[in-house]
Amino acid sequence: MNGKHVRLSWQKSIAYFQGSSSRRSRPSRPSIYLFLAIGILILGNLIPLWSFTYFPSFDHPAHLLRQNILANYNNPQFDYNQHFVIQRLPVPNSLSDYIVVFLAQFIPLGVASKIFYSLLFVFFPLSLLYYLYAVRPGNCYLALSGCLFSYNYLLLIWGNENFCLSIPLFFIIYGYWWTHKDHLGAREYTLLSCLWSALYFSHILGFALLMLSIFFTSLIESRSLRKSALAVLPSSLGVIMYIWWNFHRGEYFDNPIIWNFKISDKLHSLREVFFFGEKIGFPPYLQFGMLLFLVCYSLLFLSFLVKGKREVTTRGILFNFFLLLLLVLLLPNWFILFGPDQRTLIVALFFGLPLLLIPSRTIKGIFAVFLVVFSLYYNVVIFGYFSRENQVLSEHKVVLDKIPPLQKLLPLVLPPYTFFPAYHRFFEYYHLEKGGINPFHATQPIFSVDYVKRPPSSGIYNFSVKDLSPTILSYYDFILVVGNKDDMLHQTLERMFLTNGYKLFYKYKIYTIFNRQ
């Protein structure tokens, strides 16, 4: 009798975690208080975004410019169709551009971009909630971590809109597949194919990681290659588009592939994901909420390894979690779009949320309160960062307004301003409003827009005076130098420009503009 009772309890537990279609075994829905907490934190994330004009990340101006080119390609106010060509191939890493361009048909481009970011901040925690509810309903409250990491390193510093968009798509697709994996029909395959295609256009790395995750989860559970292949069948259209694009795209390896296996460099690369305070000008200790989260995450995962690793329904999740961590160690620090190890780490972090075993309801409540408090605290820090950087960007705007429309511009950013977000691509705001061209647009065959012909250039940041050949100097109408005027490099550049057909056009603080006579 006792053995029968244990067997029935085990079967009931499996049905609970698998989300059986039986009404009696269906897990209860997340608490209304969880939705309320997520709503408050989403609102907290939206306040910095909508309180200021600019989103201060490295590549956000480049995204805006590409989107403006798509929206105004044949607009006579600009000269975009003379300098750029719109990609007709199925280019991955382009979904955010087309979403914003669609919205810009009805509202101003800047507002459309903010709506896109708002949707991203909404779907980030909700996609994790959906994933956790499908895989392990008892851990649904951990979706609050999606609010803490909405302003993550890749979005806030680098401005990787498309990869960050791929994260919610990743967990929505995985959660939907997990819920319906035992009874996939034509309707489920059709919807999954559409979602997989959206993920492909968002980011190819997220697409590849999801293929691995679903394939191996299915293989671990079913031990059948046929079922595992059928599990990833909806991705077929994305695979076909990728092959087609790769066959026609041309060369785009502008940067070397660095397979970096030095422990110190790898640790520095991964540390940046959580402690990037020095890049945005506030001490890293202000991010100790993320440190505490990682400590709690590790302890709760160890608790799972001790007490819950035998659970049948988490074997595939556990295997994939370790597979993603292995990829974090093996992937290079720099590869075309840089940081695949950092991107995979963020996916692995959220993928492992079902593997955190909470010893008691009290600890669960304390951890949930911790996530709410530190998310709100982090919003205050981000608000201050937005305020300061928008002051700098507003000053940039005053300088850029001095340059006439439709000019060929050569921007040169000197140390120590080289890798500060507010300085990285601020010159794109000139082209956003006045057209023209510079040689450093983020336009390549891997994006939705490419050059008709790339202008001659030196490096924008790491260059020497000898790189500025007569061919380069004779091409541009204006040269914008950002740097301290007492710096020797700045003085050398000024003498060079004044003796090679340029004259001083405007000088203000750290900005110097030369125009060709």
ZAROFI-582121 format. One record per residue: x, y, z of N, C-alpha, C in turn; residue in one letter. Coordinates in steps of 0.001 Angstrom, whole numbers, plus 500000, padded with zeros to 6 digits. Layout:
<nubas>
XYZXYZXYZA/...
</nubas>
This chain:
<nubas>
500838498796500000500000500000500000500868501247500000M/501929501211500819502814502363500907503539502589499579N/504019501474498931504700501585497641503776502134496576G/502519501708496584501539502205495608501320503700495782K/501268504146497050501063505562497327502237506391496793H/503457505885497005504654506600496515504637506684494997V/504242505564494336504218505528492871503200506509492330R/502026506586492940501003507524492491501449508973492705L/502108509238493819502594510588494084503640510999493049S/504522510070492669505558510358491666504928510666490312W/503925509873489921503246510106488649502507511436488648Q/501918511775489796501204513051489892502172514221489794K/503370514057490394504382515111490330504841515329488898S/505048514248488155505468514364486754504393515081485951I/503139514693486165502036515342485431501968516825485749A/502273517175486974502238518599487376503278519404486604Y/504499518903486556505559519655485903505442519615484389F/504836518588483833504674518518482389503478519296481906Q/502693519839482788501535520613482359500509519753481667G/500125518669482277499146517761481695497867518495481333S/497220518021480276495976518649479832494828518386480782S/495037517494481722493990517235482708493758518453483577S/492522518832483775492198520016484557492654519858485997R/492616518655486530493004518463487917494502518658488119R/495340518318487087496791518425487245497343519731486694S/496485520575486117496974521843485579497416522742486722R/498635523302486651499107524162487745498302525443487819P/498210525982489017497481527231489209498212528372488516S/497444529365488119498017530516487427498845531355488405R/499820532119487856500615532986488737499730533951489513P/500184534313490686499431535202491569499234536579490948S/498112537204491257497844538561490813498890539520491368I/499444539189492538500478540040493130501771539990492309Y/502044538842491689503221538749490824503045539643489604L/501850539592488988501595540467487835501674541939488238F/501196542252489445501258543631489923502708544074490106L/503531543207490692504940543545490895505661543733489558A/505390542834488621506006542964487298505561544262486628I/504280544593486761503778545832486168504456547061486742G/504656547068488064505327548209488709506768548330488224I/507460547203488109508853547236487673508973547622486203L/508034547187485380508038547614483974507854549124483894I/506931549641484695506729551090484732508004551799485166L/508705551223486161509971551810486595511006551836485488G/511033550782484647511962550749483517511593551764482443N/510303552063482324509862552985481273510126554448481637L/510226554757482922510383556163483325511655556791482762I/512847556178482898514028556798482280513902556909480760P/513333555895480136513211555892478674512404557073478165L/511269557365478802510359558389478309510613559766478930W/511515559850479884511792561140480520512823561962479760S/513541561330478822514627562017478133514532561787476627F/515220562636475892515150562585474426515924561420473845T/517123561177474366518040560217473755518189558957474597Y/518330557819473905518697556567474567520212556434474430F/520964556589475529522422556742475428523187555429475383P/523123554738474269523940553539474079524842553742472871S/525852552895472733526819553043471648526145553085470276F/525304552096469999524817551909468629523387552369468394D/522737552937469404521369553393469174521267554426468052H/522183555419467952522094556350466814522219555653465460P/523031554597465392523170553860464134521869553143463774A/521209552569464776519903551942464539518900552977464020H/518862554128464683517930555178464260518205555620462831L/519474555754462485519807556196461131519362555158460095L/519651553893460352519205552853459411517694552876459256R/517004553053460356515541553089460308515048554307459541Q/515732555443459688515346556640458946515632556488457457N/516717555798457134517026555526455723515930554664455104I/515495553633455823514427552769455314513123553543455153L/512837554430456097511573555167456079511581556318455065A/512761556868454761512843558068453901513819557871452749N/513869556655452239514880556338451228514760557225449994Y/513556557504449551513346558319448349512849559731448671N/512992560127449925512579561463450327513571562493449776N/513116563478448985514042564467448395514737565342449434P/514227565361450669514886566146451712516262565573452044Q/516430564265451836517697563595452113518317563115450800F/519520562597450882520187562021449705520544560556449956D/519704559889450745520009558517451135520134557579449932Y/519283557766448927519320556835447787520576556987446937N/521363558047447168522630558206446457523761557450447150Q/523643557274448448524746556707449236524492555291449730H/523225554889449807522904553613450444522017552768449543F/522048551469449805521166550527449121520453549696450187V/519165549480449986518381548674450930518550547201450580I/518834546389451587519032544962451364517705544298450994Q/517722543534449934516538542779449510516601541318449938R/517701540923450551517857539557451024517228539404452411L/516940538171452827516412537946454189517521538091455224P/517806539322455616518943539619456484518562539398457947V/519284538543458665519062538478460118519584539762460760P/519247539981461997519675541197462702519006542441462119N/517727542323461735517052543466461107515620543678461597S/515105542822462449513691542885462811513346544191463513L/514209544674464398513905545917465114513784547083464144S/514622547093463087514544548166462096513165548207461447D/512655547053461067511384547025460344510195547281461270Y/510307546892462526509238547214463482509140548724463668I/510284549383463872510286550828464083509839551560462816V/510280551097461663509871551738460395508364551620460203V/507798550469460543506343550309460449505635551306461360F/506094551411462604505473552350463547505659553793463083L/506774554062462412507074555431461971506166555891460834A/505392554992460257504408555406459253503272556205459895Q/503136556084461214502015556722461911502461557770462939F/503680557646463430504179558538464479505622558908464153I/506183559953464787507588560319464541508543559164464854P/509658559144464160510614558043464282511121557885465713L/511457558995466382511960558906467750510951558296468696G/509672558635468529508613558060469358508435556578469031V/508527556240467750508412554837467333509508553990467960A/510726554540468002511840553810468615511592553590470102S/511059554593470784510778554438472213509654553436472457K/508677553385471573507622552376471706508212550982471545I/509160550843470605509829549551470444510537549147471736F/511299550064472326511980549771473586510973549448474692Y/509849550162474694508821549905475705508290548486475575S/508016548065474349507547546695474121508597545686474559L/509863546020474318510950545135474738510953544976476256L/510785546075476978510777546023478440509546545287478977F/508449545317478227507246544590478635507423543089478416V/507901542715477234507973541293476884509150540582477535F/510143541331477985511297540680478621510856539863479838F/510217540457480860509787539634482010508601538731481691P/507679539182480813506500538356480527506876537082479773L/507882537154478910508327535942478207508941534954479191S/509689535467480179510244534582481209509132533974482055L/508101534761482338506958534244483094506282533114482327L/506098533302481036505476532268480208506334531003480181Y/507639531180480022508579530057479991508557529300481324Y/508625530019482431508636529380483746507311528703484051L/506198529329483653504884528722483888504749527411483117Y/505359527358481926505296526140481125506183525045481692A/507386525418482159508381524419482547508323524087484033V/508249525125484877508217524892486323507419526007486985R/506121525839487118505245526910487612505623527435488990P/506227526604489812506592527050491148507649528140491164G/508345528314490050509400529324489971508968530561489195N/507681530744489006507198531864488192507668533218488711C/507797533347490017508177534643490577509568535082490110Y/510396534128489635511734534469489148511686535268487843L/510501535387487255510360536261486080510666537713486441A/510624538043487727510990539393488176512428539733487794L/513275538720487644514664538981487252514742539588485855S/513721539354485037513688539973483719513598541483483792G/512976541999484848512908543459485046514256543999485492C/514948543248486360516263543671486826517254543753485669L/517131542837484711518096542773483616517561543368482311F/516467544107482357515971544729481123516990545720480571S/517554546549481465518655547431481071519961546655481231Y/520127545630480423521321544806480553522491545423479782N/523647544847479976524890545366479394524798545500477873Y/524254544491477212524224544500475758523269545554475209L/522212545857475939521266546868475470521691548266475897L/522026548432477175522309549764477698523636550307477189L/524658549478477081525967549944476635526095549845475115I/525917548663474576526171548462473148524974548782472270W/523784548773472825522617549058471998522245547922471078G/522440546672471535522135545502470701520637545210470716N/519880546020469999518422545930470014517933544573469528E/518504544107468426517981542881467823518267541654468665N/519470541566469243519726540408470092518829540429471320F/518662541605471924517795541690473105516343541380472744C/515938541683471514514604541282471052514516539770470893L/515631539140470538515616537677470349515433536920471661S/515772537547472804515654536855474096514190536551474432I/513262537537474384511849537176474619511326536168473605P/511719536313472343511263535357471331511772533957471642L/513012533849472091513597532560472469512716531855473502F/512353532558474574511634531910475678510147531731475383F/509581532574474534508198532345474106508114531078473265I/509049530926472331509038529733471468509304528480472289I/510295528550473180510613527366473985509439526997474881Y/508819527991475520507675527711476384506502527136475620G/506238527671474428505121527156473626505413525727473169Y/506656525491472721507005524136472295506876523161473470W/507369523562474646507317522668475809505869522318476162W/504987523307476086503589523089476448502901522133475481T/503266522198474196502555521426473173503397520300472574H/504526519978473174505454519043472533504882517637472373K/503916517281473208503353515936473122502171515844472169D/501687516968471659500545516935470739500659518069469720H/501786518078469000501994519098467971501177518762466732L/500322519687466327499526519519465128499835520608464109G/499015520687463066499246521662461996499195523094462534A/498256523370463450498140524726463992499384525103464780R/499864524166465616501052524456466423502285524640465540E/502435523779464521503578523901463624503545525223462855Y/502357525662462449502240526922461712502637528100462582T/502113528130463806502460529226464708503941529199465054L/504489528027465325505910527922465641506780528358464463L/506377528037463236507138528460462061507193529978461959S/506080530634462262506045532107462234506956532682463321C/506900532101464514507731532590465607509220532342465329L/509533531176464774510918530880464410511428531867463358W/510593532215462391511000533168461348511263534541461948S/510410534955462899510639536232463582511962536194464349A/512257535065464985513518534926465713514703535000464753L/514579534397463571515659534465462585515949535914462202Y/514911536704461927515115538092461532515582538945462706F/515391538455463919515860539195465090517357539008465275S/517810537764465462519252537535465627519576536070465388H/520606535835464596520937534471464196521515533667465353I/522185534328466322522723533575467458521590533039468322L/520587533865468615519439533378469373518745532233468656G/518660532321467334518065531267466508518843529961466679F/520178530033466599521014528834466705520942528236468109A/520958529087469137520888528584470515519563527893470793L/518481528417470228517179527784470434517102526442469719L/517675526352468528517707525063467833518413524012468670M/519580524374469219520316523432470062519500523047471294L/518872524043471919518150523788473171516963522862472968S/516153523139471956514970522300471721515379520909471234I/516373520844470362516804519544469834517295518646470962F/518165519182471821518743518335472865517755518059473994F/516863518997474288515830518705475271514980517532474803T/514574517588473543513767516494472985514553515192472952S/515834515267472620516654514055472529516845513427473906L/517082514248474926517280513722476282515997513067476792I/514843513671476483513576513164477004513070511949476224E/513144512038474876512543510979474050513541509910473636S/514855510280473638515906509382473149515622508931471716R/515063509855470935514718509543469549515183510684468653S/516078510380467701516544511395466757515400511886465877L/514478510998465537513344511380464691512484512424465393R/512148512183466651511324513145467389512070514459467608K/513372514374467815514164515590468009514213516412466734S/514329515743465589514331516454464311512968517104464060A/511890516400464405510552516976464240510342518164465169L/511009518141466331510858519245467280511394520558466722A/512464520484465913513043521705465336512606521916463887V/511670521097463408511190521240462030510632522632461731L/509922523282462664509407524627462358510485525671462065P/511737525360462405512826526297462117513319526199460678S/512746525292459900513265525019458554513276526256457661S/512220527067457730512159528263456892513298529216457235L/513587529372458520514697530218458928516034529686458440G/516208528369458494517448527754458013517612528000456519V/516519527836455758516568528073454309516924529531454011I/516318530461454750516616531881454532518063532195454862M/518578531559455917519973531807456288520916531306455197Y/520654530131454651521494529589453577521431530500452356I/520242530947452009520065531841450862520820533146451077W/520660533730452259521345534987452561522859534806452527W/523356533713453125524792533475453148525369533293451758N/524581532705450873525053532443449516525188533735448715F/524365534757449042524336535978448245524918537207448946H/525226537123450212525500538328450999526801539009450647R/527816538317450152529117538937449938529940538916451215G/531097539590451159532021539572452286531648540620453328E/531819540272454598531592541258455637532496541040456841Y/533580540323456666534478540060457783535440541241457954F/534907542383458409535730543568458623536624543422459846D/536248542568460762536993542412462006537521540987462122N/538682540820462735539246539472462865538445538620463842P/538484537334463601537861536384464532538876536060465623I/538542536385466854539476536187467958538935535084468860I/539552533901468756539179532808469661540071532926470886W/539571533566471899540372533924473047540120532944474189N/541138532169474527540977531184475593541790531542476828F/542303532781476895542983533210478103541954533362479221K/542232532745480342541280532777481454541004534207481898I/542048535030481993541867536406482462540983537206481510S/541212537059480201540402537793479223538962537292479202D/538802535983479333537446535419479347536682535896480581K/537331535895481722536675536363482947536320537842482855L/537205538633482246536908540061482070535703540244481156H/535651539459480071534531539547479129533212539221479824S/533206538168480651531978537760481322531635538686482484L/532646539231483141532404540168484234531665541408483732R/531992541845482521531373543054481980529852542938481891E/529349541732481716527911541542481577527175542014482833V/527825541881483981527159542198485249527712543447485927F/528969543776485678529595544907486366530240545822485334F/529413546667484739529885547553483672529774549015484082F/529792549267485401529602550621485902530618551609485377G/531896551151485232532922552085484797532680552571483374E/531962551790482563531699552210481185530687553344481107K/529846553483482105528851554548482057529046555545483189I/530236555497483813530638556576484681530135556508486110G/529602555377486559529291555270487984529993554036488550F/530345554077489836531148552994490412530452551644490288P/531203550599489978530597549265489833529855548789491074P/530243549297492280529577548793493480528098549154493503Y/527686550130492670526270550453492613525455549323491989L/526145548381491377525453547240490783525529546004491671Q/525719546188492973525854545021493843524567544215493897F/523433544779493463522208543995493375522370542830492426G/523078543045491314523332541954490371524272540925490975M/525248541394491778526155540462492454525381539573493424L/524495540173494223523696539385495159522787538412494417L/522250538864493275521413537964492485522209536748492026F/523441536972491569524268535861491104524624534918492247L/524879535454493436525181534622494603523972533752494951V/522792534380495025521567533618495318521287532586494229C/521490532984492979521278532082491843522152530833492002Y/523428531042492329524359529919492469523957529003493619S/523574529596494751523194528782495915521928527968495643L/520949528599495000519703527888494713519910526808493661L/520840527039492728521145526009491735521853524829492397F/522762525104493336523412524025494069522391523228494876L/521400523913495415520326523224496134519593522270495209S/519384522702493971518731521833492990519597520611492693F/520905520820492514521796519704492195521807518673493317L/521648519146494544521671518229495690520350517481495835V/519214518205495645517921517627495993516996517345494809K/517173518071493692516162517951492651516638517485491308G/517909517110491183518440516791489860517879515499489270K/517234514696490095516663513446489592515284513640488965R/514755514840489020513433515086488450513459514776486950E/512517513968486500512468513540485110512287514726484175V/511429515662484556511056516747483649512125517819483518T/513161517794484329514198518820484241515508518285483686T/515554517029483277516811516484482764517243517203481497R/516290517448480581516620518142479341517041519577479602G/516353520255480542516700521627480902518107521670481498I/518401520727482390519707520691483045520821520459482030L/520616519516481119521622519228480098521875520478479241F/520800521143478810520957522327477963521605523490478702N/521320523600479981521937524656480781523457524483480787F/523916523257481026525363523015481015525934523165479597F/525155522813478586525611522998477210525809524483476897L/524877525320477333525005526762477114526212527322477860L/526440526853479083527616527306479828528901526881479133L/528907525688478554530084525236477794530319526144476583L/529247526529475916529383527438474774529911528801475210L/529502529249476390530023530522476917531543530468477009V/532072529327477448533517529187477598534221529037476253L/533556528399475280534213528096474013534063529195472968L/532965529933473016532752530962471998533751532096472159L/534128532737471057535131533810471129534572535068471762P/535490535933472199535092537221472754534688538190471655N/535179537979470453534901538909469355534679538097468087W/533533538293467448533269537591466197532194538348465431F/532589539113464447531712539893463578530887540899464382I/529880540420465096529018541319465869529411541326467342L/530626540879467633531236540880468956530393540238470047F/531100539675471014530496539197472241529535538036472178G/529740536986471347528806535856471410528850535133472743P/530013535165473428530080534531474745529226535300475746D/529244536626475683528428537434476590526940537231476312Q/526579537167475056525166536986474691524656535627475156R/525483534593474943525080533252475362524953533162476872T/525794533896477593525720533883479053524376534423479539L/523871535490478927522586536053479343521460535053479072I/521498534396477903520489533381477599520571532229478606V/521786531776478906521963530667479853521443531040481237A/521685532273481649521240532732482965519729532577483108L/518984533029482108517527532934482177517043531511481923F/517747530777481067517340529406480770517403528537482020F/518332528841482927518497528027484127517553528374485258G/516668529351485079515760529742486160514887528590486680L/514416527662485825513628526539486372514445525607487256P/515771525723487204516625524808487969516954525329489359L/516389526469489735516635527000491073515605526410492032L/516086525728493039515210525043493991515089525875495260L/513890526302495588513645527169496731513304526302497949I/514086526385499026513844525517500182512518525774500881P/512049527022500915510827527306501658510123528515501066S/508849528695501422508080529840500947508635531147501511R/509206531077502702509786532275503309510961532787502480T/511863531878502094513009532267501270512538532758499906I/511511532104499372510951532541498098510443533984498204K/509738534291499276509222535644499459510333536665499626G/511382536295500384512511537213500581513212537494499259I/513412536454498452514082536608497168513243537474496226F/511937537295496243511062538099495395511127539578495792A/511101539849497119511210541237497601512562541829497193V/513597541026497296514935541476496887514941541892495418F/514349541094494535514321541411493108513559542705492843L/512465542903493555511675544132493372512459545343493846V/513035545264495039513735546423495622514932546818494771V/515737545842494358516939546190493607516623546593492167F/515538546112491619515126546590490303514746548063490359S/513996548445491385513623549855491550514849550719491844L/515738550207492665516972550938492974517805551137491705Y/517893550091490898518665550175489653518036551187488700Y/516707551312488721516042552307487876516462553727488252N/516675553959489549517137555286489993518531555570489422V/519410554561489458520750554707488899520678554995487398V/519840554246486689519702554431485244519134555806484930I/518209556280485739517641557611485529518742558673485607F/519623558556486595520724559501486711521670559426485524G/521920558207485061522783558027483889522156558659482642Y/520873558431482430520179559029481290520238560551481360F/520041561106482551520041562558482720521385563147482320S/522464562556482818523798563080482525524144562945481047R/523894561774480465524263561550479075523417562383478112E/522172562643478471521342563482477607521829564925477592N/522425565388478679523027566711478664524181566771477673Q/525002565728477658526129565668476716525618565587475282V/524621564729475031524094564561473677523401565833473185L/522776566573474079522167567844473692523240568837473252S/524392568796473908525514569646473506526052569211472146E/526142567902471928526526567401470597525605567967469522H/524318567965469819523317568396468841523534569853468434K/523891570698469391524150572107469099525317572240468117V/526345571428468314527515571472467434527173570941466047V/526468569825465985526121569233464696525223570138463868L/524403570947464527523511571860463808524278572933463033D/525553573126463364526350574121462653526726573666461244K/526714572367461012527134571825459712525957571872458742I/526149572390457525525057572450456541524575571058456148P/523387570957455550522850569645455159523634568995454021P/523466567672453919523912566864452789525415566941452556L/526197566890453626527650566978453514528299565609453738Q/529493565480453155530333564312453430531166564645454665K/530947563882455745531520564214457050532494563123457492L/533677563567457950534651562642458528534752562932460025L/534159562107460898534263562317462350535471561579462920P/536196562234463786537357561639464452537214561875465954L/537084560800466723536902560886468172538203560457468839V/538810561375469579540112561129470194539947560705471647L/540947559991472195540922559682473625540904560975474438P/540256560989475596539657559864476341538190559634476026P/537670560224474933536239560154474638535877558970473743Y/536870558162473422536703557139472398535543556196472668T/535491555615473867534490554589474132533564554970475279F/533033556178475221531935556576476078530661556565475233F/529573555994475742528356555854474925527878557148474276P/527963558275474993527439559531474447528283560061473299A/529515559552473142530408560039472091530587559049470953Y/530189557813471171530582556731470267530062556934468843H/528779557219468690528195557419467350527270558639467328R/527586559650468106526694560802468187526555561516466850F/527570561423465995527539562109464698526465561571463775F/525912560385464086524826559849463260523580560740463350E/523451561512464434522285562393464553522308563491463492Y/523493563866463028523569564819461915522940564218460657Y/523334563006460314522831562352459103521358561979459253H/520949561758460471519549561444460731518635562603460344L/519103563821460541518284565005460263518637565699458957E/519910565545458501520350566357457363520918565566456195K/520868564236456258521387563446455152522904563447455125G/523472563258453951524921563180453836525439561799454166G/526764561697454326527381560383454519528650560528455337I/528997559494456097530320559369456720530776557921456547N/532045557635456749532537556268456472532314555272457584P/531675555679458678531586554813459850530154554419460198F/529225554565459257527871554088459508527909552582459764H/527041552117460670526928550671460916526085550066459799A/526627550093458602525923549554457435526850548569456737T/526421547327456655527174546247456039526169545251455476Q/526642544231454747525714543204454265524976542463455372P/525409542595456639524710541919457732523605542788458315I/523361543969457742522306544853458218521298545108457100F/520222545798457444519157546053456474519550547079455428S/520618547858455682521071548905454770522575548762454578V/523052548984453363524484548924453080524872550127452226D/526170550427452186526664551481451307526506551084449844Y/526252552054448998526434551830447558527926551625447299V/528751552515447881530209552392447835530755553001449114K/531515552225449866532015552717451142533034553826450908R/532884554977451592533832556080451435535211555719451984P/536271556367451485537615556108452025537717556617453447P/538483555925454262538559556341455662539772555747456345S/540124556375457452541020555781458438540120555149459488S/540690554698460583539844554235461669539205555419462372G/537994555212462872537307556315463550537913556592464921I/538416555558465586538920555724466944540417555422467021Y/540791554255466570542195553854466659542875554112465319N/543415555286465153544061555653463901545309556467464206F/546179556561463223547351557422463331547264558491462253S/548070559532462402548024560643461456548354560169460047V/549271559221459929549685558756458595548564558019457868K/547514557584458616546377556929457961545533557899457149D/545648559199457445544833560207456771545522560606455465L/545327559808454449545993560012453166545373561183452407S/546056561720451389545482562782450554544151562381449918P/543996561087449588542731560612449014541588560804449990T/541845560499451254540820560672452287540500562146452483I/541552562976452598541342564388452888540643565117451750L/540838564660450527540210565338449388538752564933449175S/538296563903449901536946563378449677535890564130450496Y/536235564539451715535217565012452657535049566521452615Y/533802566946452837533486568376452898533798568948454277D/533548568144455320533752568599456693534461567511457496F/535288567951458433535937567047459386535580567529460791I/535059566622461600534695566924462988535654566185463907L/536404566939464697537346566352465653536813566580467060V/536749565503467835536334565582469234537522565175470088V/538029566098470879539195565828471718539684567089472397G/540517566909473402541068568047474125542033568821473240N/541850570126473185542633570961472257544105571026472631K/544461570752473881545859570765474306546562569453474011D/545807568467473563546383567161473269547270567248472026D/548412566585472053549363566667470951548771566138469646M/547999565050469713547387564494468519546404565484467911L/545623566131468761544664567126468268545398568259467551H/546482568762468120547235569848467513547868569419466197Q/548364568178466143548945567667464896547894567579463791T/546709567086464143545624566993463168545213568378462671L/545132569334463573544727570684463179545715571277462170E/547026571125462428548028571628461478547902570919460138R/547661569612460161547535568855458916546356569344458088M/545207569521458725544014569936457981544178571345457413F/544779572244458191544927573630457742545921573758456601L/546838572801456479547820572846455383547427571939454216T/546234571331454273545792570436453189544414570823452666N/544176572112452551542967572578451882541750572785452759G/541908572695454082540788572919454993540979574226455762Y/539907574775456242539969575946457105539113575692458350K/539431576435459387538675576292460628537267576830460430L/536269576013460730534877576387460528534179576743461839F/534480575975462898533797576196464181534606575522465270Y/534705576175466413535426575614467549534645575919468818K/534413574873469625533648575032470856534018573905471810Y/534591574280472960535001573300473975535863572212473333K/535398570969473352536205569866472821535928569600471347I/535090570396470717534689570169469331535417571147468399Y/535953570627467313536558571460466283536080570967464922T/535543571877464125535036571519462793535871572241461741I/536322571480460749537036572035459601536202571791458351F/536231572740457411535575572486456127536547572747454982N/536371571995453912537268572079452758537010573360451980R/538081574053451650537939575322450928537612575081449448Q/
</nubas>
